[in-house]
Amino acid sequence: MLDLDHVRSQFPALDTPWVLMDNAGGSVPCKQVIDRLHGFLTQHPVQLGASYGPSVDASAAVASGRSAAAELLGATPEEVIVGASSTALVNQLAVALRPGWSEGDEVIVTNVDHETNVGAWRRLEASGIILREWRVRPDTCELHPDDLAELLGERTRLVAFTHCSNIVGSITDVRACTALARAAGALTCVDAVAYAPHRRVDVRALGVDFYFASLYKVYGPHVGVMFGRREVLLETGSINHFFVGEGELPRKFEPGGVNYELVASLPGITEYLGTLGAEGGEPSTLERAFELIAAQEEALVAPLLEFLSAHPLVALVGDASPSSERRVPTVSFTVEGRAASEIPPLLDERGVAVRFGHFYAYRLIRDLGLLERDGVVRVSLVHYNTPAEVARLVEALAEVLGPAPVV
Ligand SMILES: Cc1ncc(COP(=O)(O)O)c(C=O)c1O
């Protein structure tokens, strides 16, 4: 069991009367990250790579940030490309990969992904790349590997899909999908932005070629990180200055370098996770920390799903199972007779912070016919939310949604 008093004491921003349940938008940062950010800016805010002492310290701090990101992803530091955001990184990747492809080659994208892992690939259509769309099953809003198998062909160069939907919260069977793609000779680029705050990541076990996350949703700062498999990175052309060597990983994919102070703060994330379940002893492994997180999240989301699926005016988007194997605690729904935009302000009045919209998974919301209803209401929990907060949300929803209609 997670010690929630300990957990919450690690997040200064949780010292607020607000119930923060917009965490899929962005989690609040842990104090270990804040301390390192402050430490870098006060102790050695100088350029990296020189021989003088403060520069050596600054270089070491940034290197330790990259190592922490690598640990989070289960990768080596040279395989971790750091960028301003996930969106920037995917666009950079598309630019880097395109010269290796020919007109008529194919890329598969989905209709459930956040636009980050769609738009960058769709833009390649203008240069002769053919786009195919892998669509979710209408009953579950989930991606099924069998549907991918039908789209793969000998011209498929890459499959871009999400590990977890930022609307539905359900987890894709990434391993099955990467096995299919690899057998067809295609690369994979997987969006882990909605997954990484909740579960242990292991890029090797998943068999992905590219895999990215946004660390401002993983208790850290606004930094995007992308794993690239070493062999693929070496084969792919540089997007950095001409004099940066083709073997310089990951620098050849980091034009302009990285944001020093933010990267230097990243070991704060792994340090924080190491405190979960450690009770003052040896730091926990990331496996252990995420096991505790998964159990806490399943217990948190269950009463919310129960309330929503029992309410006659509510339609859940996707599955109602609270199982941590199947989902993360991101839950979206619509309310009969009301636009999604009507609900969050009523919850604001009750101190509960959620939001509405398409959440940049525009194509899914459009395909579900929900654009004209202002999308969905999304509640996104993380492990630092408490059972009492969920009870407050459910109570607020019961007030806002009103009694069940008499039939
Ligand atoms: C699932 C998902 N993918 C990608 C992104 C984009 O991340 P970034 O803001 O780092 O570009 C988001 C941001 O909300 C997201 O939720």
The ligand as an SDF file (V2000), in Angstrom:
LIG
                    3D

 16 16  0  0  0  0  0  0  0  0999 V2000
   -1.2480   11.1390  -25.2700 C   0  0  0  0  0  0  0  0  0  0  0  0
   -0.4870   12.3930  -25.5470 C   0  0  0  0  0  0  0  0  0  0  0  0
    0.4330   12.3920  -26.5210 N   0  0  0  0  0  0  0  0  0  0  0  0
    1.1490   13.4900  -26.8140 C   0  0  0  0  0  0  0  0  0  0  0  0
    0.9720   14.6610  -26.1220 C   0  0  0  0  0  0  0  0  0  0  0  0
    1.7840   15.8710  -26.4900 C   0  0  0  0  0  0  0  0  0  0  0  0
    2.8010   16.0900  -25.5780 O   0  0  0  0  0  0  0  0  0  0  0  0
    3.6620   17.4190  -25.6060 P   0  0  0  0  0  0  0  0  0  0  0  0
    2.8420   18.4760  -24.9400 O   0  0  0  0  0  0  0  0  0  0  0  0
    4.8950   17.0670  -24.8370 O   0  0  0  0  0  0  0  0  0  0  0  0
    3.9510   17.7270  -27.0260 O   0  0  0  0  0  0  0  0  0  0  0  0
    0.0210   14.7180  -25.1100 C   0  0  0  0  0  0  0  0  0  0  0  0
   -0.2220   15.9740  -24.3750 C   0  0  0  0  0  0  0  0  0  0  0  0
   -1.2400   16.1970  -23.8070 O   0  0  0  0  0  0  0  0  0  0  0  0
   -0.7260   13.5520  -24.8200 C   0  0  0  0  0  0  0  0  0  0  0  0
   -1.6690   13.5420  -23.8610 O   0  0  0  0  0  0  0  0  0  0  0  0
  1  2  1  0
  2  3  1  0
  2 15  2  0
  3  4  2  0
  4  5  1  0
  5  6  1  0
  5 12  2  0
  6  7  1  0
  7  8  1  0
  8  9  2  0
  8 10  1  0
  8 11  1  0
 12 13  1  0
 12 15  1  0
 13 14  2  0
 15 16  1  0
M  END
$$$$
